Amino acid sequence: MLTYFDLRKGVRFILDGQPYEVLDFKQIGKAQDVVVARVKIKNLVNGKIFERSFHQDETFEEAEIEKVAVKFIFQKRGKYNFCEVENPSKRFELEEEKIGEGVKFLKPGLILDGLKFKDKIINVTLPIKVKLKVVEAPPGIRGDRSQPGTKQVTLETGAKINVPLFVEAGDIIEVNTETGEYVRRVEEE
């Protein structure tokens, strides 16, 4: 059993029969020495994120979530199709809302972690960093300082991100999928 104090970032627990992951934890002292935890949590089944307060006397069951290697296959009409790496015939699909902001960095063939709860894959987690090709990059104009030495480029997945002026079309860059920010330019493999 987990206490409210164990609800730290990354911990997965059961609430109302559904698995949740803690995204943020703040301990708040209230009047008469009552301590409350203000926790930002994500429902792993439907992908919804919200904040909730928990009190000292509350306990939670830890979520038994198994990680399975899955491969992204394709996207069609807001549905994202995956298969298990070990057993490609086991296919499943997830909606864009469930996966979250990371969908803009999914490219066919990308290997991810599938989250399995009660023998069913409920969601996926992207690697923290992915390598993507720049398909469209305007020339960097050095005199333009409206933005601090950056320009917006389009990646092979269609995502648009800000990068340094030296990045050109055809370059392969590393992107942080959690923040959506440029990390570095990498040499072609």
N, C-alpha and C positions, 0 to 999 in steps of 0.2 A: 504493500500500500504506500502511496505517496501522500505527503502532507502538502499543504498549500505552499510551504517554504521550498519544497522540491521542484516546484514548477518554474524551472529556469529555461533559458533559451535552448531549443532543440529537444526538450523532453516531450515525449508523446504519452498521452493518457486518455482514458475513456471518460466521457461526460455525456450523460443521457443516452448511453448505448452507442455513441459515435466516437471514432478516434479523432483526437485533436493534437496539434503540435503547437508548442509555446513559441511565439515569435519575439516577445518582449515581456520583461517582468520588472515591476516597480513595487517596492514596499512602501506603504503610506501609513503613517501614524495618525490616528483620529482621536477625538476627545475621549477622555477617561481611559487612556492607555490601550485602546482597542487598535490592534494592528491589522491592516487589510492589505492584500496583494492585488495590485491593479495589473492584470495580465492581458496581453494582446495574443489571441489564439486563432489558429486556422483550422477549419474543419477539413480533414483529409479526404472525406468522401465527396463533398460538393465544392470545396475550394473557397468557401466564404470566410472572410476575416472579420473579427470583431473584438471589442474589449469587454472584459468582465471582471468583477471584483470577487475575490475569494477570502473567506475568513479563516482564522487560526484553527478552528475545530473541524474544518472540512478535510476529507481524505479522498483519494482517487485511486483507481486501479490503473496500473501501467498498461499501455496498449501493446499487445503482442503483434508487432509489425515486422514482417519478413521482407528483406530486399531481394529482388530478382532482377537480373540483367535483362533489359528489353531494348529493342531496336525500333527507332522511328521509321515507318515505311512511307506514308504519304498523308496529305491533308486534302479533304474535300468538303466543301460547304460547312465549315466550322467544326468538323469532326476530324480528330487526329487519330490515325491508325498506327498501331504498334504490334509487335510480335515478341515472344520470348526468344532470347538468343539461343538457349538450349533446345527449344522445341518450336521452330518457326510456324508450325501448324496452329499453335495456340495464339490466335490473334484477338485483339480487343481494341475498342475505340474510346476516346475521351473527348469531352467537349472543351472548347477553348477556355471557358470560364473556370473549369476545374483545374487546368494546368496553370493558369495565371499569366503574368507578364512574360514568362520565359518562352512562350510559343513563338515569339518573333525570332528566336535564335535556333529553332529546330530545322535541321536539314536532313533529308533522307539518308539513312545509314548511320545516324548518330546513335551511340549506345548510351542509355540512361539507366537509372535505378527505378524499377517498378516497386511500388509499395503494396504489399500483399497483406490484406486483413481478412481473416476468416476464409482463407483459400480463394479470395477474389482480389484481383489487382484493382485498387481503388484510385491510384494516382501515380504520377511519376515525378522524380526530382532530376533536374538537369545537372550536369557537371557544373562546377562553379565557373570554369573557364572553357570556352569553345573557340576553335579556330574557324574563321569564316573569310571568304574571299570578297574583296571590295570590287563591285561591278560598275559603280558610277561614282566619280569623284571630280568635283569642279577644280579648276586650277586654284592653288592657294595664292591669294593676293597679299603680299607682305605689308603693303601700306594700309590695308583695311584692319583697323584695330577695334572695330565695334565688338568683336569677340576676341578673347586673348589667345591669338595664334592657333585657332581651330577652324575647322570647316565641317560641314555636314556631308557624309557620304552614304551611299546605299550599298547594303551587303547582299550577298547571293540569296538570302532568305527574304529580302524585301525590307528588312529593318533599316531604319535611318539612325545613325549615331554621329556624335561629334568626335573628330580625330584631330591630331596635330596636322599642320600644313604640309608636312613632307609625305604623307600617305597618298598614294596614287591608285588609280584603277588597276586591278590585277594583283595588287599586294594582298598577302594573307595576314590578317591581324587576329589577335587574341582579344576576346570580349568577355567581361565579367557578366554572367547571366543574372546575378542577383541585383546588380546596380545598373546594368545596361551600359556600362562605360568601357571605353577603349582601355586596354591594358598595355599592349606592345605590338610591334610588327614582328612577324616571325619569318624565318627563311623557309622557302618552299621545300617540302619533304619529297 
